[in-house]
Amino acid sequence: MHHHRCLALALAVLLVGLAPLRLQAQGTPSGARTQTAIELDISDADIALNKISESPAGFLDKDQGKHADMLTVAVPLLKKRIALAEEWSRVTKDFASTRITVIYHLALLHALGDDETVKLLDKMVRGSDANYAKLCTLLSGWFTNSADAAAQSKVVEAFHAMAKAFPTEDTVAHTAILMLSTPASKPELSLTLEDTLYKDLRGPEALRWKVLPHVGRALVLSGTLLNGQNYSTAKLKGKVLLVHFWTPTHSASRSELAELRQIQLGSREQGLEVIGVVGEISQSEATRYLADNKYNFPQFYDAKTPPTQPHPFMALYDVRDYNMLMVIDRAGNFRALVAPAALAELLPKLLAEKVPEKATTEPGLRN
């Protein structure tokens, strides 16, 4: 019964109905643990869960013996993780990020068939917390039906109705993003979820997601070049575009710039263009470096960002390391974020593609 009490306590704090979706701040009880102590326990719990599996599929093995083991090992850890999230939220008052953590772990517990969780969500779905319970069960249904297109289609249909009803709620957008992070039974279902995020959801989390590159979706980069001119990659539609994130202080960046220059010279007549995104250097130093090394392709540069910081595009597009290449095809659609070594195989295929008469996908949010 201890785990049931922890679940009930977490939900009492975190789930207060979806009309509107708001978490009620609870006072931190006397004698509460420090944030650091809680976060250490959260880290330990996450490590233990990742050892079992880093994806929902690993928790939901159909083998009866493995499933029984999972109920014994994983369920207590998942419930502990929910209790820790509740404790952390009361100390930090950060209820928004905790909310999706609880929904994700409840969905896994429900997918595993944990009796306490199934009964709890069944009770919630008939009460004031019905919409939170629906999100948990929809996510659970997505996880458990990864090989059943008909069942997943019903999940997508029900989720679409939730998105229509609560278009600005981050928890709804987060749930869609969690679904998209796991394989669908068929690609069309993932595309339908993406369409819901693009067209129906407009809260802060959905807007952040729309900015990120998504394979097969239109992507346009707009900003200021090193020379101060405004520039948009929209003018390069019909060409294959390599966007190189770099800084002169990164040794690999310097060597790859030279290689990219040779690649561009060899493939420009086939429709290849290269554009740089440079940061962590002053405007004058970057200009001099490029001139000294005879690099003449355009360079996005943000003069408002301190020269010790990366270009804002790196955070905006979730590029986590220098010397990465964002690849955009002739239709203007994002195709990949790759290390330069991947170009040998990828680039010939993209250059061989015909120029489309019109875009085949709707664009995401443009900057």
C-alpha positions in Angstrom: 0.0 0.0 0.0 3.0 2.3 0.4 3.4 2.7 -3.4 -0.3 3.3 -3.8 -0.1 6.1 -1.2 2.9 7.6 -3.1 1.0 7.5 -6.3 -2.0 9.1 -4.8 0.0 11.8 -3.2 1.9 12.6 -6.4 -1.3 12.8 -8.3 -3.1 14.9 -5.7 -0.3 17.5 -6.0 0.2 17.3 -9.8 -3.1 16.5 -11.4 -5.8 19.1 -10.9 -7.8 18.8 -14.1 -7.2 20.1 -17.6 -9.7 22.9 -17.7 -7.5 24.8 -17.2 -4.3 22.8 -16.9 -2.7 24.4 -13.8 -0.8 22.9 -10.9 -1.6 24.0 -7.4 1.5 25.1 -5.5 1.8 23.2 -2.2 3.8 24.5 0.7 7.1 22.8 1.4 6.6 20.8 4.7 8.9 21.4 7.6 11.9 19.0 7.5 11.7 18.7 3.7 14.9 17.4 2.1 17.1 19.7 0.1 16.8 20.0 -3.7 20.3 18.5 -4.1 19.5 15.4 -2.0 16.3 14.8 -4.0 18.1 15.3 -7.3 20.8 12.7 -6.3 18.0 10.2 -5.7 16.4 11.1 -9.0 19.6 10.5 -10.8 20.1 7.1 -9.1 16.5 6.1 -10.0 17.0 7.2 -13.6 20.2 5.3 -13.9 18.5 2.2 -12.5 15.6 2.6 -15.0 17.9 3.1 -17.9 19.7 -0.1 -17.1 16.4 -1.9 -17.5 15.6 0.0 -20.8 16.2 3.4 -22.3 12.9 3.2 -24.3 9.3 2.1 -23.5 9.6 -0.9 -25.8 12.2 -2.4 -23.5 9.8 -2.3 -20.6 7.0 -4.0 -22.6 8.6 -7.2 -23.7 5.8 -9.7 -24.6 7.7 -12.7 -23.2 5.7 -13.8 -20.2 8.8 -14.5 -18.1 10.4 -11.2 -18.9 7.1 -9.4 -18.2 6.8 -11.0 -14.8 10.4 -9.9 -14.0 9.6 -6.4 -15.2 6.6 -6.2 -12.8 8.9 -7.2 -10.0 11.8 -4.9 -10.8 10.6 -2.0 -12.9 7.3 -1.2 -11.2 8.8 -0.2 -7.8 11.4 1.9 -9.5 8.7 3.7 -11.6 6.6 4.4 -8.6 9.7 5.7 -6.7 10.5 8.0 -9.6 7.0 9.4 -9.5 7.2 10.0 -5.7 10.6 11.7 -6.2 9.2 14.0 -8.9 6.4 15.0 -6.5 8.9 15.7 -3.7 11.2 17.7 -6.1 8.2 19.8 -7.4 7.2 20.8 -3.9 10.7 22.0 -3.1 11.4 23.8 -6.4 7.9 24.9 -7.2 8.6 23.7 -10.8 5.3 21.9 -11.3 5.2 22.2 -15.1 8.3 20.0 -15.9 7.3 17.5 -13.2 3.8 17.1 -14.6 5.0 15.4 -17.9 7.5 13.3 -15.9 4.6 11.9 -13.9 2.4 11.3 -16.9 5.2 9.4 -18.7 5.9 7.1 -15.8 2.2 6.5 -15.1 1.8 5.6 -18.8 4.6 3.0 -18.4 3.0 1.6 -15.3 -0.3 1.4 -17.0 1.2 -0.2 -20.0 2.9 -2.8 -17.8 -0.6 -3.6 -16.3 0.3 -2.5 -12.8 -3.0 -3.1 -10.9 -2.7 -0.1 -8.6 -2.1 2.3 -11.5 -4.8 0.8 -13.7 -7.4 1.2 -10.9 -6.2 4.7 -10.0 -6.4 6.0 -13.6 -9.7 4.3 -14.1 -11.0 6.2 -11.0 -9.5 9.4 -12.3 -11.0 9.2 -15.7 -14.4 9.4 -14.1 -13.5 12.4 -11.9 -12.2 15.9 -12.1 -8.8 14.7 -13.3 -10.2 12.9 -16.3 -8.2 14.7 -18.9 -4.9 14.0 -17.2 -5.9 10.3 -16.9 -6.8 10.3 -20.6 -3.3 11.6 -21.5 -1.8 8.8 -19.4 -3.9 6.1 -21.0 -3.4 7.5 -24.6 0.4 7.4 -24.1 0.1 3.9 -22.6 -2.0 2.9 -25.6 0.6 4.2 -28.0 3.4 2.3 -26.2 1.6 -1.0 -26.0 0.3 -1.0 -29.6 3.5 -0.3 -31.4 2.8 -3.2 -33.8 -1.0 -2.6 -34.1 -1.8 0.1 -36.7 -5.5 0.0 -36.1 -5.1 0.4 -32.3 -2.6 3.2 -32.7 -4.8 5.0 -35.2 -7.5 5.1 -32.5 -5.0 6.6 -30.1 -4.0 9.3 -32.6 -7.7 10.1 -33.3 -8.4 10.5 -29.6 -5.3 12.6 -29.1 -6.3 14.9 -32.0 -9.6 15.5 -30.1 -7.6 16.4 -27.0 -5.4 18.8 -29.0 -8.4 20.5 -30.4 -9.9 20.9 -27.0 -6.7 22.2 -25.3 -4.6 23.8 -28.0 -2.4 25.9 -25.7 -1.6 23.3 -23.1 2.1 22.2 -22.9 1.2 18.9 -21.3 -0.8 17.9 -24.4 2.2 18.9 -26.7 4.6 17.1 -24.4 2.5 13.9 -24.7 2.6 14.1 -28.5 6.4 14.6 -28.5 6.8 11.6 -26.2 4.7 9.6 -28.7 6.9 10.8 -31.6 10.0 9.7 -29.7 9.0 6.1 -30.0 8.4 4.1 -33.2 4.9 4.1 -34.8 3.3 0.9 -36.3 3.4 2.8 -39.6 5.0 6.1 -40.6 1.7 7.7 -41.5 0.7 7.8 -37.9 3.8 9.7 -36.9 3.1 12.2 -39.7 -0.5 12.6 -38.4 0.8 13.4 -34.9 3.3 15.9 -36.4 0.4 17.5 -38.3 -1.5 17.9 -35.0 1.5 19.6 -33.4 2.0 21.9 -36.4 -1.6 22.8 -37.0 -3.6 22.4 -33.7 -1.2 23.1 -30.8 0.1 26.6 -30.2 1.4 26.7 -26.6 5.0 27.5 -25.7 6.2 23.9 -25.9 4.5 23.3 -29.3 6.1 26.4 -30.6 9.5 25.3 -29.5 9.0 22.0 -31.1 8.0 23.6 -34.4 11.2 25.5 -34.6 13.3 22.3 -34.4 14.3 20.5 -37.6 12.1 17.6 -38.4 13.0 15.1 -41.2 10.9 15.7 -44.3 9.6 19.0 -43.1 10.4 22.4 -44.7 13.2 24.3 -42.9 14.2 27.9 -43.6 17.0 29.7 -41.7 16.8 33.5 -41.7 19.2 35.9 -40.0 22.1 38.2 -40.3 25.3 37.4 -42.1 28.8 38.3 -41.0 28.8 41.2 -43.4 25.6 42.6 -41.8 23.2 41.7 -44.6 19.9 39.9 -43.9 19.8 36.4 -45.4 17.3 33.6 -45.8 18.0 30.1 -47.1 14.6 30.3 -48.8 16.4 31.7 -51.9 18.3 28.5 -52.2 15.3 26.2 -52.8 16.1 23.9 -55.6 19.7 23.4 -54.4 21.1 20.9 -51.8 22.2 23.0 -48.8 24.8 22.1 -46.2 24.7 24.3 -43.1 27.9 24.1 -41.2 28.1 25.0 -37.4 31.6 25.9 -36.5 34.1 28.2 -34.6 37.8 28.8 -35.4 38.7 27.8 -31.9 37.6 24.2 -32.7 40.4 22.4 -34.5 38.1 20.0 -36.3 36.1 23.0 -37.6 39.1 24.5 -39.2 40.0 21.3 -41.1 36.4 20.7 -42.1 36.1 24.2 -43.6 38.9 23.4 -46.0 37.2 20.1 -46.9 33.8 21.8 -47.4 35.4 24.3 -49.7 36.6 21.5 -51.9 33.3 19.7 -51.8 31.5 22.8 -52.8 33.9 23.5 -55.7 33.4 20.0 -56.9 29.7 19.8 -56.6 28.4 23.4 -57.0 27.5 22.8 -60.7 25.3 19.9 -59.5 23.4 22.3 -57.2 25.3 22.2 -53.9 25.5 25.3 -51.6 27.4 25.6 -48.3 26.5 28.2 -45.6 28.2 28.6 -42.3 27.0 29.4 -38.8 29.9 30.8 -36.8 30.1 31.7 -33.1 32.5 32.2 -30.2 34.5 34.8 -32.1 34.4 38.5 -32.7 33.0 39.8 -35.9 36.3 41.3 -37.0 38.3 38.1 -36.2 35.8 35.9 -38.0 36.0 38.2 -41.1 39.8 38.2 -41.1 39.9 34.4 -40.6 37.7 33.7 -43.5 39.5 36.2 -45.8 42.9 34.8 -44.9 41.8 31.2 -45.7 39.8 32.2 -48.8 36.5 30.9 -47.6 33.8 32.7 -49.6 30.5 31.0 -48.7 28.0 33.0 -46.6 28.2 32.9 -42.8 25.4 33.5 -40.3 26.8 35.7 -37.5 24.9 37.2 -34.6 26.5 40.5 -33.5 24.3 40.8 -30.5 25.7 37.5 -29.0 28.9 37.9 -26.9 31.9 36.6 -28.8 32.4 34.0 -26.1 29.0 32.4 -26.8 27.8 30.1 -29.6 25.5 31.4 -32.3 21.9 31.3 -31.1 21.0 28.9 -34.0 22.7 26.2 -32.0 20.3 26.4 -29.2 17.3 27.1 -31.4 17.9 24.1 -33.6 19.2 21.8 -30.8 22.7 21.5 -32.4 24.8 20.3 -29.5 28.3 20.3 -30.9 30.4 22.1 -33.4 31.4 20.7 -36.7 27.9 19.4 -37.4 26.1 19.8 -40.7 22.4 20.4 -41.2 21.4 19.0 -44.6 18.5 20.5 -46.5 17.3 18.9 -49.8 16.2 20.5 -53.1 12.6 20.8 -51.9 13.7 22.8 -48.9 13.1 20.0 -46.5 15.4 19.1 -43.6 16.9 15.7 -44.2 19.6 15.1 -41.5 22.0 16.6 -38.9 25.2 14.7 -39.5 28.9 14.7 -38.9 31.0 15.5 -42.0 32.0 11.9 -42.4 28.5 11.0 -43.4 28.5 13.2 -46.5 30.4 10.6 -48.6 27.3 8.4 -48.6 24.5 11.0 -48.2 25.5 13.8 -50.6 25.5 11.8 -53.9 22.0 10.6 -53.2 20.7 14.1 -52.5 22.4 15.6 -55.5 20.9 12.9 -57.7 17.4 13.9 -56.7 15.4 15.9 -59.1 14.3 19.5 -58.4 10.6 19.2 -57.3 8.0 21.2 -59.0 6.5 22.2 -55.7 7.1 21.5 -52.0 5.6 18.2 -50.9 5.4 19.0 -47.2 4.0 21.9 -45.2 6.6 24.1 -43.5 7.2 24.2 -39.9 7.5 27.5 -38.0 10.0 29.7 -39.8 12.2 32.3 -38.1 
